[in-house]
């Protein structure tokens, strides 16, 4: 493609890696850098992923709370008379 350079592809790949949650050391190894500075640039760009992760955790917690409230027959450990 006209105007597309190898560095553009490398940048995109590293950005996707950072968005996937890759650790700083993993990004450094992937990029071939000894310095944390470059890897931190990609992690900073991926901080928006934190909101998505938080939302996913919140959704999971809410679903679990709803499931538990549907399953409750009374207080835990208390015998409830049948019938």
Biopython code that builds the backbone (N, CA, C, O; Angstrom):
import numpy as np
from Bio.PDB.StructureBuilder import StructureBuilder

atoms = [
    (1, "UNK", "N", (0.838, -1.177, 0.000)),
    (1, "UNK", "CA", (0.000, 0.000, 0.000)),
    (1, "UNK", "C", (0.886, 1.244, 0.000)),
    (1, "UNK", "O", (1.911, 1.297, 0.679)),
    (2, "UNK", "N", (0.486, 2.192, -0.739)),
    (2, "UNK", "CA", (1.222, 3.438, -0.810)),
    (2, "UNK", "C", (1.131, 4.162, 0.529)),
    (2, "UNK", "O", (0.048, 4.298, 1.099)),
    (3, "UNK", "N", (2.273, 4.625, 1.025)),
    (3, "UNK", "CA", (2.308, 5.375, 2.270)),
    (3, "UNK", "C", (2.373, 4.528, 3.522)),
    (3, "UNK", "O", (2.523, 5.069, 4.618)),
    (4, "UNK", "N", (2.265, 3.201, 3.394)),
    (4, "UNK", "CA", (2.326, 2.308, 4.550)),
    (4, "UNK", "C", (3.770, 1.873, 4.763)),
    (4, "UNK", "O", (4.427, 1.398, 3.837)),
    (5, "UNK", "N", (4.247, 2.035, 5.961)),
    (5, "UNK", "CA", (5.618, 1.683, 6.287)),
    (5, "UNK", "C", (5.647, 0.570, 7.325)),
    (5, "UNK", "O", (4.677, 0.372, 8.057)),
    (6, "UNK", "N", (6.749, -0.151, 7.387)),
    (6, "UNK", "CA", (6.905, -1.227, 8.359)),
    (6, "UNK", "C", (6.657, -0.709, 9.776)),
    (6, "UNK", "O", (6.014, -1.382, 10.581)),
    (7, "UNK", "N", (7.157, 0.465, 10.074)),
    (7, "UNK", "CA", (6.986, 1.012, 11.420)),
    (7, "UNK", "C", (5.508, 1.197, 11.761)),
    (7, "UNK", "O", (5.124, 1.044, 12.921)),
    (8, "UNK", "N", (4.672, 1.522, 10.772)),
    (8, "UNK", "CA", (3.234, 1.663, 11.005)),
    (8, "UNK", "C", (2.631, 0.337, 11.462)),
    (8, "UNK", "O", (1.826, 0.298, 12.392)),
    (9, "UNK", "N", (3.028, -0.741, 10.802)),
    (9, "UNK", "CA", (2.541, -2.071, 11.176)),
    (9, "UNK", "C", (3.029, -2.465, 12.567)),
    (9, "UNK", "O", (2.286, -3.032, 13.368)),
    (10, "UNK", "N", (4.296, -2.151, 12.833)),
    (10, "UNK", "CA", (4.890, -2.457, 14.135)),
    (10, "UNK", "C", (4.162, -1.691, 15.239)),
    (10, "UNK", "O", (3.861, -2.243, 16.297)),
    (11, "UNK", "N", (3.886, -0.424, 14.982)),
    (11, "UNK", "CA", (3.183, 0.405, 15.954)),
    (11, "UNK", "C", (1.788, -0.176, 16.250)),
    (11, "UNK", "O", (1.384, -0.285, 17.407)),
    (12, "UNK", "N", (1.072, -0.542, 15.195)),
    (12, "UNK", "CA", (-0.265, -1.099, 15.363)),
    (12, "UNK", "C", (-0.214, -2.403, 16.149)),
    (12, "UNK", "O", (-1.025, -2.617, 17.050)),
    (13, "UNK", "N", (0.731, -3.272, 15.815)),
    (13, "UNK", "CA", (0.874, -4.540, 16.545)),
    (13, "UNK", "C", (1.175, -4.326, 18.014)),
    (13, "UNK", "O", (0.619, -5.010, 18.873)),
    (14, "UNK", "N", (2.053, -3.376, 18.307)),
    (14, "UNK", "CA", (2.387, -3.101, 19.704)),
    (14, "UNK", "C", (1.223, -2.463, 20.445)),
    (14, "UNK", "O", (1.024, -2.714, 21.633)),
    (15, "UNK", "N", (0.466, -1.653, 19.756)),
    (15, "UNK", "CA", (-0.704, -1.045, 20.379)),
    (15, "UNK", "C", (-1.742, -2.118, 20.714)),
    (15, "UNK", "O", (-2.327, -2.097, 21.796)),
    (16, "UNK", "N", (-1.970, -3.048, 19.799)),
    (16, "UNK", "CA", (-2.902, -4.152, 20.064)),
    (16, "UNK", "C", (-2.404, -5.014, 21.218)),
    (16, "UNK", "O", (-3.201, -5.451, 22.049)),
    (17, "UNK", "N", (-1.105, -5.264, 21.280)),
    (17, "UNK", "CA", (-0.535, -6.055, 22.375)),
    (17, "UNK", "C", (-0.764, -5.363, 23.709)),
    (17, "UNK", "O", (-1.123, -6.012, 24.692)),
    (18, "UNK", "N", (-0.561, -4.061, 23.752)),
    (18, "UNK", "CA", (-0.780, -3.311, 24.987)),
    (18, "UNK", "C", (-2.249, -3.336, 25.383)),
    (18, "UNK", "O", (-2.568, -3.452, 26.567)),
    (19, "UNK", "N", (-3.143, -3.228, 24.412)),
    (19, "UNK", "CA", (-4.580, -3.250, 24.691)),
    (19, "UNK", "C", (-5.038, -4.608, 25.192)),
    (19, "UNK", "O", (-6.050, -4.706, 25.886)),
    (20, "UNK", "N", (-4.300, -5.659, 24.845)),
    (20, "UNK", "CA", (-4.680, -6.997, 25.291)),
    (20, "UNK", "C", (-4.348, -7.228, 26.751)),
    (20, "UNK", "O", (-4.743, -8.234, 27.342)),
    (21, "UNK", "N", (-3.608, -6.272, 27.332)),
    (21, "UNK", "CA", (-3.253, -6.411, 28.740)),
    (21, "UNK", "C", (-1.842, -6.927, 28.952)),
    (21, "UNK", "O", (-1.488, -7.314, 30.066)),
    (22, "UNK", "N", (-1.042, -6.941, 27.922)),
    (22, "UNK", "CA", (0.335, -7.420, 28.052)),
    (22, "UNK", "C", (1.079, -6.596, 29.093)),
    (22, "UNK", "O", (0.915, -5.379, 29.176)),
    (23, "UNK", "N", (1.892, -7.274, 29.879)),
    (23, "UNK", "CA", (2.682, -6.611, 30.906)),
    (23, "UNK", "C", (3.808, -5.804, 30.263)),
    (23, "UNK", "O", (4.164, -6.022, 29.105)),
    (24, "UNK", "N", (4.352, -4.882, 31.023)),
    (24, "UNK", "CA", (5.412, -4.019, 30.535)),
    (24, "UNK", "C", (6.597, -4.833, 30.008)),
    (24, "UNK", "O", (7.114, -4.542, 28.929)),
    (25, "UNK", "N", (7.022, -5.830, 30.744)),
    (25, "UNK", "CA", (8.153, -6.670, 30.314)),
    (25, "UNK", "C", (7.822, -7.430, 29.032)),
    (25, "UNK", "O", (8.688, -7.604, 28.175)),
    (26, "UNK", "N", (6.587, -7.877, 28.899)),
    (26, "UNK", "CA", (6.173, -8.580, 27.677)),
    (26, "UNK", "C", (6.232, -7.651, 26.469)),
    (26, "UNK", "O", (6.682, -8.043, 25.393)),
    (27, "UNK", "N", (5.771, -6.415, 26.660)),
    (27, "UNK", "CA", (5.838, -5.443, 25.568)),
    (27, "UNK", "C", (7.281, -5.141, 25.198)),
    (27, "UNK", "O", (7.621, -5.037, 24.019)),
    (28, "UNK", "N", (8.131, -5.002, 26.214)),
    (28, "UNK", "CA", (9.546, -4.732, 25.955)),
    (28, "UNK", "C", (10.168, -5.862, 25.140)),
    (28, "UNK", "O", (10.910, -5.613, 24.190)),
    (29, "UNK", "N", (9.864, -7.099, 25.511)),
    (29, "UNK", "CA", (10.413, -8.250, 24.782)),
    (29, "UNK", "C", (9.877, -8.282, 23.354)),
    (29, "UNK", "O", (10.617, -8.556, 22.410)),
    (30, "UNK", "N", (8.592, -8.002, 23.206)),
    (30, "UNK", "CA", (7.977, -8.009, 21.870)),
    (30, "UNK", "C", (8.590, -6.950, 20.970)),
    (30, "UNK", "O", (8.804, -7.185, 19.781)),
    (31, "UNK", "N", (8.874, -5.780, 21.541)),
    (31, "UNK", "CA", (9.404, -4.673, 20.758)),
    (31, "UNK", "C", (10.918, -4.738, 20.610)),
    (31, "UNK", "O", (11.493, -4.054, 19.763)),
    (32, "UNK", "N", (11.565, -5.562, 21.435)),
    (32, "UNK", "CA", (13.018, -5.643, 21.376)),
    (32, "UNK", "C", (13.701, -4.459, 22.025)),
    (32, "UNK", "O", (14.787, -4.058, 21.607)),
    (33, "UNK", "N", (13.069, -3.893, 23.051)),
    (33, "UNK", "CA", (13.622, -2.727, 23.739)),
    (33, "UNK", "C", (14.158, -3.124, 25.109)),
    (33, "UNK", "O", (13.614, -4.009, 25.768)),
    (34, "UNK", "N", (15.229, -2.460, 25.526)),
    (34, "UNK", "CA", (15.750, -2.628, 26.878)),
    (34, "UNK", "C", (15.183, -1.573, 27.813)),
    (34, "UNK", "O", (15.216, -1.728, 29.034)),
    (35, "UNK", "N", (14.666, -0.508, 27.237)),
    (35, "UNK", "CA", (14.142, 0.606, 28.014)),
    (35, "UNK", "C", (12.633, 0.444, 28.201)),
    (35, "UNK", "O", (11.923, 0.001, 27.298)),
    (36, "UNK", "N", (12.168, 0.807, 29.377)),
    (36, "UNK", "CA", (10.727, 0.753, 29.650)),
    (36, "UNK", "C", (9.993, 1.925, 29.002)),
    (36, "UNK", "O", (8.774, 1.876, 28.837)),
    (37, "UNK", "N", (10.716, 2.963, 28.638)),
    (37, "UNK", "CA", (10.101, 4.197, 28.132)),
    (37, "UNK", "C", (9.197, 3.947, 26.926)),
    (37, "UNK", "O", (8.051, 4.395, 26.912)),
    (38, "UNK", "N", (9.691, 3.248, 25.932)),
    (38, "UNK", "CA", (8.895, 3.013, 24.720)),
    (38, "UNK", "C", (7.672, 2.157, 25.020)),
    (38, "UNK", "O", (6.581, 2.439, 24.523)),
    (39, "UNK", "N", (7.844, 1.116, 25.828)),
    (39, "UNK", "CA", (6.727, 0.232, 26.152)),
    (39, "UNK", "C", (5.649, 0.982, 26.937)),
    (39, "UNK", "O", (4.458, 0.717, 26.771)),
    (40, "UNK", "N", (6.063, 1.904, 27.778)),
    (40, "UNK", "CA", (5.099, 2.666, 28.566)),
    (40, "UNK", "C", (4.246, 3.584, 27.696)),
    (40, "UNK", "O", (3.109, 3.897, 28.048)),
    (41, "UNK", "N", (4.789, 4.013, 26.571)),
    (41, "UNK", "CA", (4.005, 4.826, 25.631)),
    (41, "UNK", "C", (2.801, 4.016, 25.146)),
    (41, "UNK", "O", (1.684, 4.529, 25.079)),
    (42, "UNK", "N", (3.040, 2.750, 24.810)),
    (42, "UNK", "CA", (1.947, 1.907, 24.326)),
    (42, "UNK", "C", (0.967, 1.586, 25.444)),
    (42, "UNK", "O", (-0.242, 1.534, 25.217)),
    (43, "UNK", "N", (1.481, 1.369, 26.651)),
    (43, "UNK", "CA", (0.577, 1.094, 27.764)),
    (43, "UNK", "C", (-0.281, 2.310, 28.074)),
    (43, "UNK", "O", (-1.463, 2.173, 28.393)),
    (44, "UNK", "N", (0.303, 3.493, 27.984)),
    (44, "UNK", "CA", (-0.460, 4.711, 28.228)),
    (44, "UNK", "C", (-1.581, 4.846, 27.199)),
    (44, "UNK", "O", (-2.701, 5.227, 27.538)),
    (45, "UNK", "N", (-1.271, 4.534, 25.948)),
    (45, "UNK", "CA", (-2.288, 4.609, 24.901)),
    (45, "UNK", "C", (-3.401, 3.604, 25.130)),
    (45, "UNK", "O", (-4.532, 3.815, 24.692)),
    (46, "UNK", "N", (-3.086, 2.508, 25.817)),
    (46, "UNK", "CA", (-4.063, 1.441, 26.033)),
    (46, "UNK", "C", (-4.842, 1.602, 27.334)),
    (46, "UNK", "O", (-5.617, 0.714, 27.689)),
    (47, "UNK", "N", (-4.659, 2.699, 28.050)),
    (47, "UNK", "CA", (-5.344, 2.853, 29.328)),
    (47, "UNK", "C", (-6.854, 2.848, 29.185)),
    (47, "UNK", "O", (-7.556, 2.576, 30.159)),
    (48, "UNK", "N", (-7.364, 3.132, 28.031)),
    (48, "UNK", "CA", (-8.801, 3.040, 27.807)),
    (48, "UNK", "C", (-9.300, 1.619, 28.002)),
    (48, "UNK", "O", (-10.479, 1.404, 28.282)),
    (49, "UNK", "N", (-8.408, 0.649, 27.855)),
    (49, "UNK", "CA", (-8.774, -0.746, 28.080)),
    (49, "UNK", "C", (-9.153, -0.978, 29.531)),
    (49, "UNK", "O", (-9.932, -1.884, 29.829)),
    (50, "UNK", "N", (-8.613, -0.173, 30.442)),
    (50, "UNK", "CA", (-8.930, -0.328, 31.852)),
    (50, "UNK", "C", (-10.422, -0.160, 32.099)),
    (50, "UNK", "O", (-11.002, -0.889, 32.904)),
    (51, "UNK", "N", (-11.042, 0.782, 31.424)),
    (51, "UNK", "CA", (-12.487, 0.994, 31.577)),
    (51, "UNK", "C", (-13.260, -0.222, 31.081)),
    (51, "UNK", "O", (-14.237, -0.631, 31.708)),
    (52, "UNK", "N", (-12.835, -0.800, 29.968)),
    (52, "UNK", "CA", (-13.503, -1.986, 29.435)),
    (52, "UNK", "C", (-13.352, -3.168, 30.392)),
    (52, "UNK", "O", (-14.293, -3.936, 30.591)),
    (53, "UNK", "N", (-12.177, -3.309, 30.976)),
    (53, "UNK", "CA", (-11.941, -4.398, 31.932)),
    (53, "UNK", "C", (-12.815, -4.201, 33.165)),
    (53, "UNK", "O", (-13.444, -5.145, 33.643)),
    (54, "UNK", "N", (-12.853, -2.977, 33.679)),
    (54, "UNK", "CA", (-13.667, -2.678, 34.850)),
    (54, "UNK", "C", (-15.137, -2.942, 34.571)),
    (54, "UNK", "O", (-15.836, -3.497, 35.419)),
    (55, "UNK", "N", (-15.609, -2.560, 33.414)),
    (55, "UNK", "CA", (-17.013, -2.801, 33.047)),
    (55, "UNK", "C", (-17.318, -4.291, 32.966)),
    (55, "UNK", "O", (-18.379, -4.736, 33.403)),
    (56, "UNK", "N", (-16.389, -5.061, 32.407)),
    (56, "UNK", "CA", (-16.592, -6.514, 32.306)),
    (56, "UNK", "C", (-16.647, -7.158, 33.691)),
    (56, "UNK", "O", (-17.467, -8.042, 33.937)),
    (57, "UNK", "N", (-15.772, -6.713, 34.594)),
    (57, "UNK", "CA", (-15.790, -7.247, 35.960)),
    (57, "UNK", "C", (-17.103, -6.886, 36.637)),
    (57, "UNK", "O", (-17.715, -7.727, 37.294)),
    (58, "UNK", "N", (-17.541, -5.638, 36.480)),
    (58, "UNK", "CA", (-18.785, -5.188, 37.083)),
    (58, "UNK", "C", (-19.972, -6.010, 36.570)),
    (58, "UNK", "O", (-20.840, -6.402, 37.349)),
    (59, "UNK", "N", (-20.005, -6.266, 35.281)),
    (59, "UNK", "CA", (-21.078, -7.071, 34.688)),
    (59, "UNK", "C", (-21.085, -8.477, 35.288)),
    (59, "UNK", "O", (-22.145, -9.022, 35.595)),
    (60, "UNK", "N", (-19.904, -9.056, 35.451)),
    (60, "UNK", "CA", (-19.790, -10.398, 36.032)),
    (60, "UNK", "C", (-20.297, -10.399, 37.480)),
    (60, "UNK", "O", (-21.044, -11.296, 37.870)),
    (61, "UNK", "N", (-19.903, -9.412, 38.267)),
    (61, "UNK", "CA", (-20.329, -9.336, 39.668)),
    (61, "UNK", "C", (-21.845, -9.174, 39.747)),
    (61, "UNK", "O", (-22.498, -9.845, 40.546)),
    (62, "UNK", "N", (-22.405, -8.296, 38.932)),
    (62, "UNK", "CA", (-23.849, -8.093, 38.954)),
    (62, "UNK", "C", (-24.605, -9.360, 38.562)),
    (62, "UNK", "O", (-25.638, -9.671, 39.155)),
    (63, "UNK", "N", (-24.103, -10.088, 37.577)),
    (63, "UNK", "CA", (-24.750, -11.339, 37.164)),
    (63, "UNK", "C", (-24.696, -12.368, 38.290)),
    (63, "UNK", "O", (-25.670, -13.080, 38.534)),
    (64, "UNK", "N", (-23.566, -12.444, 38.968)),
    (64, "UNK", "CA", (-23.427, -13.387, 40.082)),
    (64, "UNK", "C", (-24.355, -13.005, 41.229)),
    (64, "UNK", "O", (-24.969, -13.878, 41.842)),
    (65, "UNK", "N", (-24.466, -11.722, 41.524)),
    (65, "UNK", "CA", (-25.372, -11.270, 42.580)),
    (65, "UNK", "C", (-26.823, -11.587, 42.218)),
    (65, "UNK", "O", (-27.596, -12.007, 43.078)),
    (66, "UNK", "N", (-27.193, -11.392, 40.974)),
    (66, "UNK", "CA", (-28.558, -11.697, 40.533)),
    (66, "UNK", "C", (-28.826, -13.196, 40.628)),
    (66, "UNK", "O", (-29.904, -13.612, 41.051)),
    (67, "UNK", "N", (-27.840, -14.007, 40.231)),
    (67, "UNK", "CA", (-27.995, -15.462, 40.306)),
    (67, "UNK", "C", (-28.182, -15.905, 41.745)),
    (67, "UNK", "O", (-29.039, -16.740, 42.037)),
    (68, "UNK", "N", (-27.386, -15.351, 42.640)),
    (68, "UNK", "CA", (-27.489, -15.730, 44.053)),
    (68, "UNK", "C", (-28.817, -15.302, 44.662)),
    (68, "UNK", "O", (-29.383, -16.042, 45.467)),
    (69, "UNK", "N", (-29.323, -14.141, 44.304)),
    (69, "UNK", "CA", (-30.596, -13.695, 44.873)),
    (69, "UNK", "C", (-31.746, -14.553, 44.347)),
    (69, "UNK", "O", (-32.745, -14.728, 45.044)),
    (70, "UNK", "N", (-31.626, -15.088, 43.135)),
    (70, "UNK", "CA", (-32.653, -15.976, 42.582)),
    (70, "UNK", "C", (-32.631, -17.344, 43.263)),
    (70, "UNK", "O", (-33.665, -18.005, 43.352)),
    (71, "UNK", "N", (-31.453, -17.776, 43.745)),
    (71, "UNK", "CA", (-31.296, -19.102, 44.339)),
    (71, "UNK", "C", (-31.592, -19.132, 45.829)),
    (71, "UNK", "O", (-31.692, -20.219, 46.399)),
    (72, "UNK", "N", (-31.736, -18.000, 46.476)),
    (72, "UNK", "CA", (-31.887, -17.963, 47.927)),
    (72, "UNK", "C", (-33.265, -18.433, 48.364)),
    (72, "UNK", "O", (-34.291, -17.992, 47.845)),
    (73, "UNK", "N", (-33.257, -19.363, 49.358)),
    (73, "UNK", "CA", (-34.494, -19.844, 49.948)),
    (73, "UNK", "C", (-34.653, -19.286, 51.354)),
    (73, "UNK", "O", (-35.654, -19.555, 52.017)),
    (74, "UNK", "N", (-33.715, -18.544, 51.797)),
    (74, "UNK", "CA", (-33.721, -18.011, 53.144)),
    (74, "UNK", "C", (-32.302, -17.803, 53.610)),
    (74, "UNK", "O", (-31.365, -18.030, 52.846)),
    (75, "UNK", "N", (-32.118, -17.378, 54.841)),
    (75, "UNK", "CA", (-30.774, -17.148, 55.357)),
    (75, "UNK", "C", (-29.951, -18.424, 55.344)),
    (75, "UNK", "O", (-30.480, -19.508, 55.593)),
    (76, "UNK", "N", (-28.686, -18.308, 55.061)),
    (76, "UNK", "CA", (-27.786, -19.452, 55.026)),
    (76, "UNK", "C", (-27.651, -20.035, 56.419)),
    (76, "UNK", "O", (-27.480, -19.308, 57.398)),
    (77, "UNK", "N", (-27.732, -21.374, 56.498)),
    (77, "UNK", "CA", (-27.513, -22.067, 57.776)),
    (77, "UNK", "C", (-28.739, -22.142, 58.649)),
    (77, "UNK", "O", (-28.650, -22.658, 59.763)),
    (78, "UNK", "N", (-29.881, -21.654, 58.202)),
    (78, "UNK", "CA", (-31.099, -21.679, 59.012)),
    (78, "UNK", "C", (-32.041, -22.706, 58.404)),
    (78, "UNK", "O", (-32.307, -22.681, 57.203)),
    (79, "UNK", "N", (-32.541, -23.602, 59.233)),
    (79, "UNK", "CA", (-33.505, -24.598, 58.768)),
    (79, "UNK", "C", (-34.856, -23.926, 58.547)),
    (79, "UNK", "O", (-35.333, -23.165, 59.388)),
    (80, "UNK", "N", (-35.450, -24.217, 57.424)),
    (80, "UNK", "CA", (-36.748, -23.637, 57.081)),
    (80, "UNK", "C", (-37.744, -24.783, 57.001)),
    (80, "UNK", "O", (-37.517, -25.750, 56.273)),
    (81, "UNK", "N", (-38.852, -24.687, 57.745)),
    (81, "UNK", "CA", (-39.832, -25.778, 57.700)),
    (81, "UNK", "C", (-40.389, -25.982, 56.306)),
    (81, "UNK", "O", (-40.695, -25.012, 55.612)),
    (82, "UNK", "N", (-40.524, -27.223, 55.890)),
    (82, "UNK", "CA", (-41.098, -27.554, 54.583)),
    (82, "UNK", "C", (-42.617, -27.569, 54.715)),
    (82, "UNK", "O", (-43.151, -28.020, 55.728)),
    (83, "UNK", "N", (-43.303, -27.081, 53.701)),
    (83, "UNK", "CA", (-44.734, -27.182, 53.602)),
    (83, "UNK", "C", (-45.446, -26.186, 54.333)),
    (83, "UNK", "O", (-46.677, -26.174, 54.322)),
]
sb = StructureBuilder()
sb.init_structure("model")
sb.init_model(0)
sb.init_chain("A")
sb.init_seg("    ")
for serial, (resi, resn, name, xyz) in enumerate(atoms, 1):
    if name == "N":
        sb.init_residue(resn, " ", resi, " ")
    sb.init_atom(name, np.array(xyz, "f"), 0.0, 1.0, " ", f" {name:<3s}", serial, name[0])
structure = sb.get_structure()
